[in-house]
Amino acid sequence: MSTFQDLGLGPELLQGISQLGFENPTTVQSLVIPVALDGDRDFIALAQTGTGKTAAFGLPLLQRIDPHAKGIQAVVLCPTRELCVQVASDLVNYSKFAHQYKVVAVYGGAGITQQISQIKAGAQIVVATPGRLVDLIERRAAKLDNVARIVLDEADEMLNMGFQESLEAILGAVTDRKSIWLFSATMPDEVRRMANNYMSNPEELRVGGKNETNQNIEHQYYICRSEDRYDALKRVVDANPGIYGLIFCRTKNDTKEVAEQMIRDGYNADALHGDLAQSDRDRVMNRFRERNLQLLIATDVAARGIDVSEISHVINYGMPDEIEVYTHRSGRTGRAGRTGVSISIITPKFEEKIMQIARKTKANFQRLPIPNGVEVCEKQLFHIVQNIHVQEVIDHEIDPFLPRIFEELKDLTKEELIKRFASVEFNRFLSYYRNAPDININARSDRKKRDGEAAGGPRSNYVRLFINIGDMDGVTKKEFLRLVTQEFKVPGTAVGTIDINRAYMHFDIDPEFVTPVRFGLEEFTINGRRVRVDEAAARKEKAPYEKGSGGGSKFGGSKYGKPEGRGRGGDVRKKKMAY
Ligand code: AMP
């Protein structure tokens, strides 16, 4: 592993980042810093937020500024005001022991006059939102003739937010630049086009593959009926007692509604959306950043630029249309080497979307049953117990009260005391969840499975998968089990009941292995047909592939009646899929 020294950074910057607690470079820093320090090559760095990308461009940018030259030498373009402020403050912090470069952040929604005076006072690095910078150029307040380097931070987000024209105006205006450094979490066509039009032979630096999500993030999803979505959200939150989470909704109204409901239900939650005045947004963000707020409910636009490193969970309460948006959302957790969980609470029709995202991002998505009341209470109880364990005791503050406390509690045994302390919080959850129904969408089939388990049948938490191959393709249980265990490295114990019918089959599998098995199988063809896998439990009551169901399956009912190949010992060949 390389060190910051190996990457070629000067001692003053090294001192600055060491004081910030950066011991070793992150992957994106190791890849980018040497390229950015050497020569004037354009480059594209594919990196998510939270990977340390600000220092990856910020440190070399600072090192390459001529401290004595006047005028703007570098421009960093960011999608939001929050990110501008964050990046500018990071640059100042990195250079704490170096020359005091003049870094100015300019963005819309704030007075322009003061920003103009700050630039005129000798800005060397301008961190800007594209719209505001264009405004400043037009007013001749920002002269970009001496700009050597332009950084496009979160280029995909900037294009998403409609900044294309402004970006083109800025890139077109800075003709004498030496290089463009483009950072983007994803690489949609718009970003590719911009790179082709304005960059010269850019080097591509990838942290993981295109669209790949951060490996530190676990992806989970829960399926419920539309009318149970809010209850499912509460259960998920309650089953994660220490949660510090960001909940995404699709619209402002949803955001407001969910926040209002959660506040009414006693959660420490608040909303962030476009209808709030800037001062209210700042107030909510500050409360969240300082952890005085446990749950922030936000729209995608409002959440842009949120840089909070310790978010434990991102919850997709409304699924986004674009895969890139999912990647951005989930990238708000699992930052700076920490682990995080990205949860989606969906109705059955969105499961296909989850599968699409899983295919594109190559992330492993695990379907989990929505916790029942007992499970939530258990989680809460043990959280209380753990908290008691790690509770700091400030002796000199509590000591004066102890004699009276001991006197008050002297009749209770140790066991009784423990029971009562643990019950203080626990009772609240117990009374709320005492008669809580099972809101899993497949509650009926689960109940059947549980009954089966008691009788030695399959385990209740298995997921049942459907495959479009069957007896007539020559598949046997033994052969299928061998395929799953040997090809996809799934332990035999993870596979439950296998039911083979003439044209299709079902099998039960531990949820942990659903994604690899599903995608593994879908890479096969059998007798010339591509293998299709679907989650049986998520289908409608009447399986569309059953005869007389009236169709409705995306696979088309007739396929199963007219297989292209028959006979035992079918030709199972591997086929590469192009996602
Ligand atoms: P960014 O991707 O730039 O938003 O960075 C995410 C977080 O990681 C920020 O809180 C940084 O302070 C932190 N960070 C960046 N680089 C390092 C590093 N090399 N070591 C530890 N933390 C880092």
Residues whose N, C-alpha, C, O or C-beta is under 5 A from the ligand:
A	BS01	AMP	G21 F22 E23 N24 P25 T26 Q48 T49 G50 T51 G52 K53 T54 A55 S309 A336
